[in-house]
Amino acid sequence: MSPITLVQHQLDTYNARDLNGFAECFSNDVIVFDLETMTPRFTGIAALRERYGETFAKWPNQRSAVMNRQALGEFVTDLEYITGVPGREPYAMLAIYRVRDGKIDRMMFTKQFDPAKPW
């Protein structure tokens, strides 16, 4: 599976709230980073399953749509539009995925909540 195909598959399973399918897209030693601070938010597939399991349960109507996608080798970048979070206006998120050995092993993202700033 190409990096773009894998990233699309993880987005599809994310939107379907399919935790098992979503987790299968990631390596066992995945590291998820905050792009603004470049610090790890969490590490490992168990932590990913826990974090996203909670997210899927808490916000069952949250969805992500790709506004723009670019790829270069093992990297895929998505500009995403997030909706369905109660009490929050839709917002933009920039995600960068690194794919190695057929799995996403790094995910980095930052969010933009200020509707006055252009996306």
N, C-alpha and C positions, 0 to 999 in steps of 0.2 A: 504494500500500500504506500503510495507517495505521501510525503509530508502534508500536502494540501488535502488529500483525501482523508488522511487520519484526523487532521484538525477539524475538517467538516464533520466527520463522524462523531468526534467528541462533542461538537456543538449540537448536533442532532440528538445525541443521547442526553445531553444537558437539558435541552428544551423539552425532551420527553420525560424528564425526571427519572431516567433509567440509571440508577446508581451503579449497578453491576456493569452495564455496557459502557458507561462513562469511565469507570475506574479501569476497565480493560485497555483503555487508550493510553494509560500512563505506566511508566516503568516503576518497579518496586521502590527505587530510590529517588523518585521524583522530588524536586525542590521547587517550591512556589515562592517567588520573590515579589516584594513591593518595589515597583520601578522607581518610585520617588526616593526611597532610602537605600535601595539595593540590599535590603536585609531580607533574610528568609522569613516568610510568614509561617510556613510549616514544611516538614520534610517527611517523605515516605508515603507509601500507598495507604497504610492504616490511617494516618492523619488526614490524607485526602478524602478517604471514605467517610471518616467521622465528620469532617468539616462540611463536605458537600451533602452528606446525608442530613445533617441539621438544616442546611440551607434549603434543600428540596422540601423538607417537612415544613419549615417555617414560612416559605414563600412559594407555594405550589404553582402560582400563576406567573412567576418571574420567567421572562424569556429574553433571549439575546438574538439580535439580528445583525448580520455582518453588513456594514456600510461600505467597507473597503477591505480588500485582502491582497497582500503581496507576499511573494515567496522568493527566497534566495537560498539555494542549497538546502541545508537542514533547518533553516529558520522560516517561520511563517508569522506574519504580523496581521492582526485583525483590528480594525476600528469597529467596535460593536456598539449597538444601541440597546440599552437595557430597559425593559418595561416590566410592570407587574409587581413592583415592590410597594406594599401598602404604605401610604403616608409619604411617599417620595415621588417626585416628578421623574419621568424618564431621564436617563443620563447616559453619557458616553463613557466607554472604557477602551483603552488601548491594551491589547494583549500580544505578547510575543511568545511563541512556542518554539522550542528546539526539539527536533525529532532525531533520535538515534536508535538504531537497531529495531525500527518499526514501532517505537513507543515514544510518547512525549516524556522527556526526562527533565525538562526545565519549562516553567511557565512564569512569565513576569507580566505584571499588569499594574495599571494606574487608572483611576477614575476621575471624571470631570463632572462635578455636580452643579457648577455655576452656569445657569442657563444664559447668562449675559455673555459668556465667552464662546467664541465660535468653535465648532467641532470640525 
